[in-house]
């Protein structure tokens, strides 16, 4: 379980100001200072702090091994919408999940439980982000644009990416918990990973839940098209396969709503992600079928144009 880590991070995040230094201090108890960075970035609508945590694997690239590197991105607009709204907003669950999972992983490594592959966790934290109109409920905005988020959160060393995003503001997913997307790679929406479905069953004890994607959803923001939300935006900035983990609810809930975060829900996602991280580094969890992807590209060509802003 990661309930202890969730409570610890929540206490640091659910307050006004800039939590980056406090988070960095917390992680320095368990990892080398060079393995965590906090970068302040100012955008047109304010300032945010990008956080990057690297957990080296015993057979990972950092130690000149060959084990693949997993990227875990907490995707969001902001963790708060102060001064208009006071408190931790629903949209912040992406950052809370990523950081809580990271804290559990670094504690495990500190205690000697080291996975084979490197793990890179990135997110950003802004306690006073703007809000934006969206149907059926308002979105959280962000002080920086999607291109800037991808610049700081998508790392070239990531061989596969999990993008965790609160996805309660819709009428598409009607279950309380979390759901996973099909794998997206270089403009292609591929079939849902069987390995991820099996791990979801294992960690939840329930039938897996998935959600649909459209071509619009995997194109860059700013092109005038409707997007489900920003969960698959990392896929526009990498050749690595990307899977979205949507934190969901039965009814539409605004991203700027407070009092929504559920520790058990976050814990469920975190345990799932940790199991993925362990098996991915062992090459026992595949995000897509390599041969099938090669065949589809051979037959139908590249769809990388869908990663471009046009």
SVG drawing of the C-alpha trace seen along z (x, -y; Angstrom):
<svg xmlns="http://www.w3.org/2000/svg" viewBox="-23 -36 50 48">
<polyline fill="none" stroke="black" stroke-width="0.4" points="0.0,0.0 1.0,-3.6 -1.5,-5.2 1.2,-6.5 2.9,-8.2 -0.3,-9.7 -1.1,-11.3 2.5,-12.6 2.4,-14.2 -1.2,-15.5 -0.1,-17.4 2.6,-19.2 0.4,-19.8 -2.8,-21.0 -1.6,-24.5 -0.9,-27.8 2.6,-28.7 5.2,-26.7 5.6,-23.1 8.6,-22.2 11.3,-22.7 9.4,-20.8 8.9,-17.9 12.6,-17.9 13.6,-17.9 11.3,-14.9 12.8,-12.9 16.4,-13.7 16.0,-11.5 15.9,-8.5 17.7,-9.3 20.8,-11.1 20.2,-14.9 21.0,-14.6 18.1,-12.2 15.4,-14.9 15.1,-18.3 12.6,-21.1 12.4,-23.7 10.3,-26.9 8.8,-27.8 6.8,-30.9 4.0,-31.0 1.5,-33.5 -0.9,-32.6 1.5,-32.2 4.2,-30.0 4.5,-26.3 7.2,-23.9 8.2,-20.9 9.4,-18.0 11.5,-15.1 12.5,-12.1 14.8,-9.3 14.9,-5.9 17.9,-4.0 17.4,-0.2 20.0,2.4 20.1,3.3 19.0,-0.1 20.6,-2.4 22.0,-4.6 24.2,-1.7 24.9,-0.8 22.4,2.0 19.9,3.0 16.7,3.0 14.0,0.6 13.1,-2.6 9.5,-3.4 8.2,-7.0 5.5,-7.9 3.9,-11.3 1.4,-13.0 -0.6,-15.1 -2.7,-18.1 -3.4,-21.7 -2.9,-22.5 -3.3,-21.2 -5.1,-24.3 -7.1,-27.2 -6.4,-29.8 -7.6,-32.5 -10.8,-31.7 -11.1,-28.2 -9.5,-27.1 -8.3,-23.6 -6.8,-20.7 -8.7,-20.3 -9.8,-17.1 -7.3,-17.9 -4.4,-17.6 -4.8,-13.8 -2.5,-13.2 0.4,-14.9 -0.5,-13.3 -0.6,-9.8 2.7,-10.2 4.5,-11.7 3.1,-9.2 4.1,-6.4 7.5,-7.9 8.0,-8.2 7.0,-4.5 9.5,-3.5 12.4,-5.5 11.7,-4.1 11.7,-0.6 15.0,-1.2 16.4,-2.8 15.5,0.4 17.2,2.6 14.2,3.6 15.5,2.3 13.7,3.0 15.7,3.9 14.9,0.9 15.2,-2.8 12.0,-4.7 11.6,-8.4 8.7,-10.2 7.7,-13.7 4.9,-16.1 4.3,-19.8 2.6,-21.5 0.8,-24.8 -1.4,-25.9 -3.0,-28.8 -3.8,-27.6 -6.6,-29.2 -9.8,-27.5 -11.2,-27.2 -14.7,-26.6 -15.4,-23.1 -18.4,-20.9 -19.8,-19.2 -17.9,-20.7 -15.1,-23.3 -11.5,-22.3 -8.5,-23.3 -6.3,-25.5 -2.5,-25.7 0.0,-28.5 2.0,-26.9 1.0,-25.4 1.1,-21.7 4.3,-22.1 6.1,-23.4 4.6,-20.5 5.9,-18.0 9.3,-19.7 9.8,-19.1 7.8,-15.9 8.6,-13.7 12.1,-12.4 13.9,-11.0 15.1,-8.0 11.6,-6.8 10.9,-3.6 7.3,-3.6 5.1,-6.1 2.2,-6.0 0.3,-9.2 -1.9,-9.6 -4.6,-12.2 -7.8,-13.0 -10.6,-12.3 -13.8,-12.9 -15.1,-15.7 -16.8,-13.7 -19.8,-11.4 -17.6,-8.7 -16.3,-6.8 -19.0,-6.0 -17.2,-4.1 -15.6,-5.2 -12.0,-4.1 -9.6,-4.2 -9.5,-3.2 -6.8,-2.6 -6.6,-3.7 -5.5,-1.8 -1.8,-2.2 -0.9,-5.2 2.3,-5.2 3.4,-7.7 -0.2,-8.6 -1.6,-5.1 -4.2,-4.1 -3.3,-0.4 -5.2,2.2 -5.3,2.3 -2.3,4.1 -3.3,7.6 -0.4,7.4 -1.8,4.2 -5.3,5.6 -4.0,8.6 -2.1,6.4 -5.2,4.3 -7.3,7.4 -4.6,8.5 -4.2,5.2 -7.9,4.3 -9.5,7.7 -12.1,6.5 -12.7,6.7 -10.5,4.1 -12.0,0.9 -10.9,-0.8 -11.9,-4.0 -12.1,-4.9 -9.9,-7.3 -10.5,-9.3 -7.9,-10.7 -8.7,-14.1 -7.6,-13.1 -4.1,-12.2 -3.4,-15.3 -1.7,-18.3 -3.7,-20.9 -4.2,-24.2 -5.4,-22.8 -9.0,-23.7 -10.2,-20.1 -12.1,-18.8 -10.0,-16.8 -11.3,-14.4 -8.6,-15.9 -4.8,-16.2 -4.1,-12.6 -2.6,-11.5 -0.7,-14.8 2.6,-13.2 2.1,-10.9 2.5,-13.9 6.1,-14.4 7.6,-10.9 8.1,-7.8 7.6,-5.7 4.3,-4.0 2.0,-5.9 -0.9,-4.6 -3.3,-6.8 -4.5,-6.0 -7.7,-8.0 -8.8,-8.6 -12.6,-8.4 -16.0,-8.9 -19.5,-7.8 -20.8,-11.3 -19.1,-14.3 -17.0,-16.3 -15.2,-19.5 -11.4,-19.5 -11.6,-22.6 -13.9,-20.9 -12.5,-20.4 -13.2,-17.6 -13.0,-15.0 -9.6,-13.3 -10.0,-9.7 -6.9,-8.2 -8.1,-4.6 -8.6,-5.5 -5.1,-7.0 -3.7,-3.9 -5.3,-1.6 -3.7,-3.4 -0.3,-3.6 -0.2,0.1 -1.1,0.8 1.7,-1.5 4.3,0.1 3.5,3.5 3.8,2.2 7.2,0.7 8.5,4.0 7.5,6.1 8.3,3.6 11.9,3.5 12.0,7.3 10.5,7.2 7.5,9.1 4.9,6.3 4.5,5.1 2.6,2.0 2.1,3.1 2.9,6.0 6.2,5.0 5.6,7.3 2.0,6.2 3.1,2.5 5.8,3.1 3.2,4.8 0.6,2.0 3.2,-0.6 4.4,1.5 0.9,1.8 -0.5,-1.7 2.6,-3.9 3.4,-6.5 0.8,-8.4 3.3,-10.7 1.6,-13.7 -1.1,-13.4 1.7,-14.3 2.2,-17.6 0.4,-20.9 -1.2,-22.0"/>
</svg>
